[in-house]
Structure formats: structure tokens, C-alpha cells
């Protein structure tokens, strides 16, 4: 039993939003109590004290869309790579990497991603994996690392026709086998979705195979309208809009996540809303790939459940939050919009997305909720409480200020040092895998 105390507690609980000098009692996997530090110390004299030393105690972050397979790309320069459009970015960089990613490199990528997640206070991720070099058992390798590192994960494999029928069928099989494994084992730290790449790389024949293999076991995690490729392909080949293709094949629904949704029409937004599907915005990635700005404000007007991800561009959710605000204001040409929308996406809607997959209550500090709690090293020099916390986070905090992390009641990071995780050993193994991968890519 841990007593995390002596901090400014931001709960995200409307009944008790802020405690000036408070703490959280962590018992096994859940929050057992929350309140003033002095009261908790008196009530639980035998609890192991973790002192926040005046810093901010708050719920851990959730990343609603990322890509573990891209972890070893940091610093990579590919010979001859000079993309002029979105397709060339995909084919020249990301598909180039995943075509050479074997199981060992997938495992190394998972370690690298989870280390960075923990450092940035992220304890829950929705990942969308691709490793067309070696597909079979890749999700199981990632799940094994997730369990070891203690990060809650919802995983899927990216089905695509881009490397031929054999690889496509292997990807479908990997999804189906992992989904069945998760249903049988019922571990609330590991869940499964059925993953698919962008629509312009998926034929109707493949959609039919995916729907049959999934057999209504879970929802889908799919890229849609990230670039104009989806729009052009759907209109030219199928005489319909991309979201209409998803509707036709029964892909939409309350457990389906649509990544990006940049080039969607209002008609498609209405379909997304009516189907109760979820959308995840990834602002930095969209800007970096020069694919456009997602119509977040319009989708909010429609009542669509919108979450925030990173597309692996970063593992810092506060960095993604700040980017979401600025690109929406820049795109609208208005300096007074998007504040409530983007903060709600990160601090409320990501937890709502989680509730459709995980049994534990996430994103809030209250009795009975999952003990996913972090401490941010932040000493405010202006007034600070629950009424202005979002402003402090956008303009004063970043992920690397995270100094202590609990996930599902397990202490993963304390005073910026990993607990029961051999960081040096893992870094050496990751570096070895990265060198091997880079050598394969550049010959």
C-alpha cells in the first residue's frame, strides 16, 4: 500500500476537483482513498510514503493512437529518401521500415516505446502495429513487453494489400489469433482491436476477409482520410466516399477508432456520429506529413467522440495537446477557438475511449478508479488550481517533467528513475536492434 502525498492534487473528478496539499492512497490496483495529506497519514500510518514534495499529482496520460513499429526510426536517414507527397512518405520511410522489421526488432521497438511512455507519464496506449518482414506473433511479442513494463495496451495489426495477398492474409490471421487470445485470457491490461491500414491499400475482397475473421469479436482501428489518397481511390474505384465504404462493410460502430479523419465531408461526419464510432486526432503527425488539418471543431459540433493521439510523432501528450490547439486556431484563423475542445479530447474523451475497451476507470483520481497516477515536477509561480490547470499544462508543462509514475498500482518510475526496470540493459539491446535495422534499410 502506497501513500502518494504532499502534492497539489488535480483529480479530474467534478465532485472533488482539487486538493491543495493532498494525496492518493494506492492499494493493489486501485485508488483506495484520496484527501488531505495530514488526514491520510493519520488514517493509514503503515502505508509506504511516496513524497510528491509539493509537485502536481494527477491522472496518468492516455495515448489513443500510436505506432510502436516506428520507434527505431529516430535519427534514421534513408539513402535517396526525398518525399514530395504523402504516398512517398509512406513508401519511402514507414513501409520501408516495417518491411525489414523482424520479431526481435519489433520487441526492441516495444521496449523503446514503453520506456518513453513511462518517462512522459503515459500508462495507456492504443497501438497500430506493422512489421511485414515478420508478421506472425508480433502482437504477442508486444503484449509480452507491455506486461513486463506495466503499460496498459490495446493492440492490433495493420492489414493491407500493399505487399501482396500472402502478407495480407498473415496480417488478418495475426489480428484474429490475438483477439481470441485476449478474449480467452481476460487481462484488463491487454486488449485487442482489428487493425487495418488506409482504405486506398485495402480492396473489397480484403474487407470481406477482415469482417469474416473478426466475426464481431471486437472493434476496428483503421486509418481513414489521412491523405487525399483515400478520397480519390474510393471515388474512382468504388464510386463512394471513404466512410461510406466503411459503412458498407460494417466496420463502423461504438468500438471502432478512426485515425486522422482529415479529408472527411460533413455527410461522412454524420455517418460517423450515427454509428457512434470514435475519431482520434494526431496534430503533429498531420502537420509533419503536410496532409492537412482535421476538422475537429466541425466534428465536435456534430457530437462525435474525439480523442487525442500522437501517431508516434511524440510520446508526450502535452506536446500533442499544445499542437492541437495551435493548428486548430491557425486553420480557423481565430485566436479564440478550440481550447475547450482539445483539452476535453485529452483529459476526458481519451478516458471515454478507454471505457469502451478496459474495465478499469481511467483518467480520474477517485476511490475505486485504476491506480494510474503520476507526479509532475511543476512549481507554479502564478495562481494554480482546478480552474486554470489546463492553461498551466499547455504553457508550463511537458511530459519530461513527469517524475513519478504508478500504473495499475505498480510503481514504474520514482524521482525519474525506473523501478525494477534495467534501463541500461534495455537501451543496449534497443541500440543493437536499431543498428541492424538501419543496416538492412541502407544496405
C-alpha positions as CSV (number, residue, x, y, z in Angstrom):
1,X,0.0,0.0,0.0
2,X,1.4,3.4,-1.1
3,X,0.5,6.8,0.1
4,X,1.5,9.3,-2.6
5,X,1.2,12.7,-0.8
6,X,2.3,16.3,-0.2
7,X,1.2,17.4,-3.6
8,X,-1.2,19.6,-5.5
9,X,-3.8,17.1,-6.5
10,X,-5.7,17.5,-9.8
11,X,-8.3,14.8,-9.9
12,X,-10.5,15.4,-13.0
13,X,-13.3,14.4,-10.7
14,X,-16.1,17.0,-10.6
15,X,-17.1,16.1,-7.1
16,X,-13.6,16.9,-5.7
17,X,-11.5,18.6,-8.5
18,X,-8.6,19.9,-6.5
19,X,-6.8,19.4,-3.2
20,X,-4.1,22.0,-2.3
21,X,-2.0,19.7,-0.1
22,X,-3.3,16.2,-0.8
23,X,-2.6,12.7,-1.5
24,X,-3.8,9.4,-3.0
25,X,-3.8,6.0,-1.3
26,X,-3.0,3.2,-3.7
27,X,-3.9,-0.3,-2.6
28,X,-3.2,-3.1,-5.0
29,X,-4.5,-1.9,-8.4
30,X,-6.9,0.8,-7.4
31,X,-7.2,4.1,-5.6
32,X,-8.5,3.3,-2.1
33,X,-8.7,6.9,-0.7
34,X,-8.0,10.5,-1.6
35,X,-7.8,13.6,0.6
36,X,-5.7,15.9,2.6
37,X,-2.2,14.7,3.3
38,X,-2.5,15.1,7.1
39,X,-5.8,13.1,7.2
40,X,-4.4,10.3,5.0
41,X,-1.3,9.9,7.0
42,X,-3.3,9.7,10.2
43,X,-5.7,7.1,8.7
44,X,-3.0,4.9,7.1
45,X,0.1,5.0,9.3
46,X,1.5,1.8,7.8
47,X,1.3,2.9,4.2
48,X,4.6,3.3,2.3
49,X,5.1,7.1,1.7
50,X,6.0,8.5,-1.7
51,X,6.5,12.2,-1.2
52,X,5.5,14.5,-4.1
53,X,7.3,17.3,-2.4
54,X,4.8,20.0,-3.5
55,X,4.6,18.9,-7.1
56,X,1.4,18.1,-9.0
57,X,-0.3,14.8,-8.5
58,X,-2.7,13.9,-11.4
59,X,-4.1,11.1,-13.5
60,X,-1.7,9.4,-15.9
61,X,-2.0,10.2,-19.6
62,X,-3.7,8.1,-22.3
63,X,-2.4,8.0,-25.9
64,X,-5.3,7.0,-28.2
65,X,-3.3,6.3,-31.3
66,X,0.4,5.5,-31.8
67,X,2.8,3.2,-33.7
68,X,5.3,1.0,-31.8
69,X,6.9,-0.1,-35.1
70,X,8.3,3.3,-35.8
71,X,10.4,3.6,-32.6
72,X,13.7,2.7,-34.2
73,X,13.4,5.4,-36.8
74,X,14.7,8.2,-34.6
75,X,17.7,9.8,-36.3
76,X,17.5,7.5,-39.3
77,X,18.4,8.9,-42.7
78,X,17.4,6.7,-45.6
79,X,19.6,6.9,-48.8
80,X,17.7,8.6,-51.6
81,X,14.6,9.5,-49.5
82,X,13.2,12.8,-50.6
83,X,9.4,12.6,-50.4
84,X,7.2,15.1,-52.3
85,X,3.8,13.7,-51.2
86,X,2.1,11.5,-48.6
87,X,2.4,8.3,-50.6
88,X,6.2,8.8,-50.9
89,X,6.5,9.4,-47.2
90,X,4.7,6.1,-46.5
91,X,6.5,4.0,-49.1
92,X,9.9,5.6,-48.7
93,X,10.1,5.7,-44.9
94,X,7.4,3.8,-42.9
95,X,6.7,0.8,-45.3
96,X,10.5,0.6,-45.9
97,X,11.0,0.2,-42.2
98,X,8.2,-2.3,-41.4
99,X,9.2,-4.5,-44.4
100,X,12.5,-5.1,-42.5
101,X,11.2,-5.3,-39.0
102,X,11.6,-8.8,-37.7
103,X,10.3,-10.1,-34.3
104,X,13.5,-9.1,-32.5
105,X,13.2,-5.5,-33.8
106,X,9.5,-5.4,-33.0
107,X,10.3,-6.4,-29.4
108,X,13.0,-3.7,-29.3
109,X,10.6,-1.2,-30.7
110,X,8.1,-2.0,-27.9
111,X,10.7,-1.6,-25.2
112,X,11.8,1.8,-26.7
113,X,8.2,3.0,-26.9
114,X,7.2,1.9,-23.4
115,X,10.3,3.4,-21.8
116,X,9.4,6.7,-23.4
117,X,5.7,6.4,-22.5
118,X,6.6,5.9,-18.8
119,X,9.1,8.8,-18.9
120,X,6.3,11.0,-20.2
121,X,3.6,9.8,-17.8
122,X,1.7,7.7,-20.3
123,X,0.3,4.5,-18.9
124,X,-2.3,3.5,-21.5
125,X,-1.7,3.3,-25.3
126,X,-3.8,2.2,-28.3
127,X,-1.2,0.9,-30.8
128,X,-1.4,0.2,-34.5
129,X,1.4,-2.2,-35.5
130,X,3.0,-3.2,-38.8
131,X,6.0,-5.5,-39.3
132,X,5.6,-7.0,-42.8
133,X,9.1,-8.6,-42.6
134,X,7.8,-11.0,-39.8
135,X,4.1,-10.8,-39.0
136,X,3.2,-13.9,-37.0
137,X,3.4,-13.5,-33.2
138,X,4.3,-9.8,-33.5
139,X,1.3,-8.7,-31.4
140,X,2.1,-11.4,-28.8
141,X,5.7,-10.1,-28.6
142,X,4.4,-6.6,-28.0
143,X,1.9,-7.8,-25.4
144,X,4.7,-9.6,-23.6
145,X,6.8,-6.5,-23.4
146,X,3.7,-4.4,-22.3
147,X,3.1,-6.8,-19.4
148,X,6.8,-6.7,-18.4
149,X,6.9,-2.9,-18.5
150,X,3.5,-2.4,-16.9
151,X,1.8,-0.2,-19.6
152,X,-1.9,-0.8,-20.4
153,X,-2.2,-1.5,-24.1
154,X,-4.8,-2.1,-26.7
155,X,-3.1,-3.7,-29.8
156,X,-3.9,-4.5,-33.4
157,X,-2.1,-5.4,-36.6
158,X,-2.2,-3.3,-39.8
159,X,-3.9,-5.2,-42.6
160,X,-3.0,-4.0,-46.1
161,X,-2.9,-5.3,-49.6
162,X,0.3,-3.3,-50.3
163,X,2.7,-6.3,-50.0
164,X,0.5,-8.9,-51.7
165,X,-2.1,-11.5,-50.7
166,X,0.1,-13.8,-48.7
167,X,1.2,-11.0,-46.3
168,X,-2.3,-9.6,-46.2
169,X,-3.7,-13.0,-45.1
170,X,-0.9,-13.3,-42.5
171,X,-1.9,-9.9,-41.0
172,X,-5.5,-10.9,-40.9
173,X,-4.6,-14.1,-39.1
174,X,-2.4,-12.3,-36.6
175,X,-5.3,-10.0,-35.7
176,X,-7.7,-12.8,-35.3
177,X,-5.4,-15.0,-33.2
178,X,-4.5,-12.2,-30.8
179,X,-8.2,-11.1,-30.5
180,X,-9.1,-14.7,-29.5
181,X,-6.2,-14.8,-27.1
182,X,-7.3,-11.6,-25.3
183,X,-10.9,-12.8,-25.1
184,X,-9.8,-16.1,-23.5
185,X,-7.3,-14.6,-21.1
186,X,-9.4,-11.6,-19.9
187,X,-6.4,-9.4,-18.8
188,X,-7.6,-5.8,-18.3
189,X,-4.1,-4.6,-19.1
190,X,-4.1,-6.1,-22.6
191,X,-6.9,-5.7,-25.1
192,X,-7.3,-6.2,-28.8
193,X,-8.7,-4.4,-31.9
194,X,-8.8,-5.5,-35.5
195,X,-6.3,-3.2,-37.4
196,X,-6.3,-2.0,-40.9
197,X,-4.3,0.5,-42.9
198,X,-5.7,3.3,-45.1
199,X,-8.6,2.5,-47.4
200,X,-6.5,3.0,-50.6
201,X,-4.5,0.0,-49.6
202,X,-7.5,-2.3,-48.9
203,X,-9.7,-3.9,-51.5
204,X,-13.3,-5.0,-51.0
205,X,-12.0,-8.6,-51.1
206,X,-9.8,-7.8,-48.1
207,X,-12.6,-6.0,-46.3
208,X,-14.7,-9.2,-46.7
209,X,-11.9,-11.3,-45.3
210,X,-11.4,-9.0,-42.3
211,X,-15.0,-8.9,-41.3
212,X,-15.3,-12.7,-41.5
213,X,-12.1,-13.2,-39.4
214,X,-13.2,-10.6,-36.8
215,X,-16.6,-12.2,-36.6
216,X,-17.9,-9.3,-34.3
217,X,-15.3,-10.1,-31.7
218,X,-14.0,-6.6,-31.3
219,X,-13.9,-3.1,-33.0
220,X,-11.6,-1.9,-35.7
221,X,-8.7,0.5,-35.6
222,X,-8.2,2.0,-39.1
223,X,-6.6,5.0,-40.8
224,X,-9.0,7.0,-42.8
225,X,-8.8,10.1,-44.9
226,X,-5.3,11.0,-43.6
227,X,-4.4,12.0,-47.1
228,X,-6.5,12.6,-50.2
229,X,-5.4,9.1,-51.4
230,X,-8.4,7.6,-49.6
231,X,-10.9,10.0,-51.2
232,X,-9.6,9.7,-54.7
233,X,-9.3,5.9,-54.5
234,X,-12.8,5.4,-53.1
235,X,-14.5,7.7,-55.6
236,X,-12.6,6.3,-58.7
237,X,-12.8,2.6,-57.8
238,X,-16.0,2.3,-55.7
239,X,-18.0,5.4,-56.6
240,X,-18.5,6.3,-52.9
241,X,-16.9,8.2,-50.1
242,X,-14.4,6.5,-47.8
243,X,-16.6,6.5,-44.8
244,X,-19.4,5.1,-47.0
245,X,-17.1,2.1,-47.8
246,X,-16.6,1.5,-44.0
247,X,-20.4,1.7,-43.5
248,X,-20.9,-0.8,-46.4
249,X,-18.6,-3.4,-44.8
250,X,-19.8,-3.0,-41.3
251,X,-16.6,-1.5,-40.0
252,X,-18.1,1.4,-38.1
253,X,-19.5,1.1,-34.6
254,X,-19.1,2.1,-30.9
255,X,-15.8,0.1,-30.6
256,X,-14.2,1.4,-33.8
257,X,-11.4,4.0,-33.8
258,X,-10.9,6.1,-37.0
259,X,-7.5,7.6,-37.1
260,X,-6.9,11.1,-38.5
261,X,-10.2,11.9,-40.5
262,X,-8.7,15.0,-42.2
263,X,-10.4,14.9,-45.6
264,X,-13.9,13.9,-44.4
265,X,-17.1,15.6,-45.6
266,X,-20.0,16.7,-43.4
267,X,-22.0,13.8,-44.8
268,X,-19.3,11.4,-43.6
269,X,-19.2,13.1,-40.2
270,X,-22.9,12.5,-39.9
271,X,-22.3,8.8,-40.6
272,X,-19.6,8.6,-38.1
273,X,-21.8,10.2,-35.5
274,X,-24.8,8.0,-36.3
275,X,-22.6,4.9,-36.0
276,X,-21.2,6.1,-32.6
277,X,-17.7,5.5,-34.0
278,X,-14.7,7.2,-32.4
279,X,-12.1,9.6,-34.1
280,X,-8.6,10.2,-32.9
281,X,-6.7,13.4,-34.0
282,X,-2.9,13.4,-34.4
283,X,-2.0,17.0,-35.0
284,X,1.8,16.9,-35.1
285,X,1.9,14.0,-37.5
286,X,-0.6,15.7,-39.8
287,X,1.5,18.8,-39.9
288,X,4.7,16.9,-40.4
289,X,3.3,14.9,-43.3
290,X,1.7,18.0,-44.7
291,X,-1.6,16.2,-45.2
292,X,-3.9,19.0,-43.7
293,X,-5.8,19.9,-40.5
294,X,-8.5,17.6,-39.2
295,X,-11.9,19.4,-38.9
296,X,-12.0,18.9,-35.2
297,X,-14.3,21.9,-34.5
298,X,-16.9,20.7,-37.0
299,X,-16.8,17.1,-35.7
300,X,-17.3,18.5,-32.2
301,X,-20.4,20.3,-33.4
302,X,-21.6,17.0,-34.7
303,X,-21.2,15.4,-31.3
304,X,-18.5,12.8,-32.4
305,X,-16.4,11.3,-29.7
306,X,-12.9,12.8,-30.4
307,X,-9.7,11.7,-28.8
308,X,-6.1,12.7,-29.0
309,X,-3.2,10.6,-30.2
310,X,0.3,11.2,-31.4
311,X,0.8,8.8,-34.4
312,X,4.2,8.1,-32.7
313,X,5.4,11.6,-33.6
314,X,5.9,12.1,-29.9
315,X,5.1,10.2,-26.7
316,X,4.4,13.5,-24.9
317,X,0.7,14.0,-24.7
318,X,1.1,17.6,-23.5
319,X,3.2,18.4,-26.6
320,X,0.4,16.9,-28.7
321,X,-2.2,19.0,-26.8
322,X,-0.4,22.2,-27.4
323,X,-0.1,21.4,-31.1
324,X,-3.8,20.5,-31.4
325,X,-4.7,23.9,-30.0
326,X,-2.4,25.9,-32.3
327,X,-3.2,24.1,-35.6
328,X,-6.9,24.4,-35.0
329,X,-6.6,28.2,-34.3
330,X,-4.3,28.7,-37.3
331,X,-6.6,26.7,-39.5
332,X,-9.7,28.6,-38.3
333,X,-8.0,32.0,-38.5
334,X,-9.4,32.7,-35.0
335,X,-7.4,33.0,-31.8
336,X,-10.3,32.3,-29.5
337,X,-11.4,28.8,-30.6
338,X,-10.5,25.1,-29.8
339,X,-9.4,25.5,-26.1
340,X,-12.2,23.5,-24.6
341,X,-12.3,21.0,-27.5
342,X,-8.7,19.9,-27.4
343,X,-8.4,19.9,-23.6
344,X,-11.6,17.8,-23.5
345,X,-10.1,15.4,-26.1
346,X,-7.1,14.6,-23.9
347,X,-8.4,14.8,-20.4
348,X,-12.0,13.5,-20.8
349,X,-12.5,11.8,-24.2
350,X,-9.4,9.6,-24.2
351,X,-10.8,8.1,-20.9
352,X,-14.2,7.6,-22.6
353,X,-12.5,5.8,-25.5
354,X,-10.7,3.6,-22.9
355,X,-14.0,2.8,-21.2
356,X,-15.2,1.0,-24.4
357,X,-12.3,-1.5,-24.0
358,X,-11.0,-1.5,-20.5
359,X,-13.0,-2.4,-17.4
360,X,-10.9,-0.1,-15.1
361,X,-11.9,3.5,-14.7
362,X,-9.1,5.6,-16.2
363,X,-8.3,9.3,-16.4
364,X,-9.5,10.3,-13.0
365,X,-8.3,10.2,-9.4
366,X,-11.2,8.9,-7.2
367,X,-12.0,6.0,-4.9
368,X,-12.2,2.8,-7.0
369,X,-10.6,4.1,-10.1
370,X,-7.5,2.5,-11.5
371,X,-4.3,3.5,-9.7
372,X,-2.8,5.2,-12.8
373,X,-1.2,8.2,-11.1
374,X,1.7,10.5,-12.0
375,X,3.6,13.3,-10.3
376,X,4.7,16.3,-12.5
377,X,7.6,18.3,-11.3
378,X,5.9,21.7,-11.6
379,X,6.2,24.6,-9.2
380,X,3.8,27.3,-10.4
381,X,4.7,30.9,-10.0
382,X,1.2,32.1,-10.8
383,X,-2.1,31.1,-9.1
384,X,-2.9,27.4,-9.6
385,X,-5.9,25.3,-9.0
386,X,-8.5,23.3,-10.9
387,X,-10.0,26.4,-12.6
388,X,-6.8,27.1,-14.6
389,X,-4.9,23.8,-14.7
390,X,-5.3,23.4,-18.4
391,X,-3.6,26.7,-19.0
392,X,-0.7,25.6,-16.8
393,X,-0.4,22.3,-18.7
394,X,-0.4,23.8,-22.2
395,X,2.0,26.6,-21.4
396,X,4.0,25.4,-18.5
397,X,4.3,21.6,-18.6
398,X,5.7,18.9,-20.8
399,X,5.9,15.2,-20.5
400,X,9.5,15.0,-19.3
401,X,8.6,16.9,-16.2
402,X,7.0,13.6,-15.1
403,X,9.0,12.3,-12.1
404,X,6.9,9.5,-10.6
405,X,4.5,7.0,-12.3
406,X,2.1,4.4,-11.0
407,X,0.3,2.2,-13.5
408,X,-2.4,-0.2,-12.2
409,X,-0.9,0.3,-8.8
410,X,2.6,-0.7,-9.8
411,X,5.4,1.9,-9.2
412,X,7.2,2.2,-12.5
413,X,9.1,5.5,-12.1
414,X,10.2,7.3,-8.9
415,X,12.2,10.5,-8.9
416,X,12.8,10.0,-12.7
417,X,14.4,6.6,-12.0
418,X,12.9,3.4,-13.4
419,X,11.8,0.9,-10.7
420,X,12.6,-2.8,-11.4
421,X,13.5,-1.9,-15.0
422,X,17.1,-2.2,-16.2
423,X,17.2,0.8,-18.4
424,X,20.8,0.5,-19.4
425,X,20.4,-3.2,-20.4
426,X,17.3,-2.4,-22.5
427,X,18.9,0.6,-24.1
428,X,21.9,-1.5,-25.2
429,X,19.5,-4.1,-26.7
430,X,17.4,-1.5,-28.5
431,X,20.6,0.1,-29.9
432,X,21.8,-3.2,-31.3
433,X,18.4,-3.8,-33.0
434,X,18.4,-0.3,-34.4
435,X,21.8,-0.7,-35.9
436,X,20.8,-3.9,-37.5
437,X,17.6,-2.4,-38.9
438,X,19.4,0.6,-40.3
439,X,22.0,-1.6,-42.0
440,X,19.2,-3.6,-43.7
441,X,17.5,-0.4,-44.9
442,X,20.6,1.4,-46.3
443,X,22.4,-1.8,-47.4
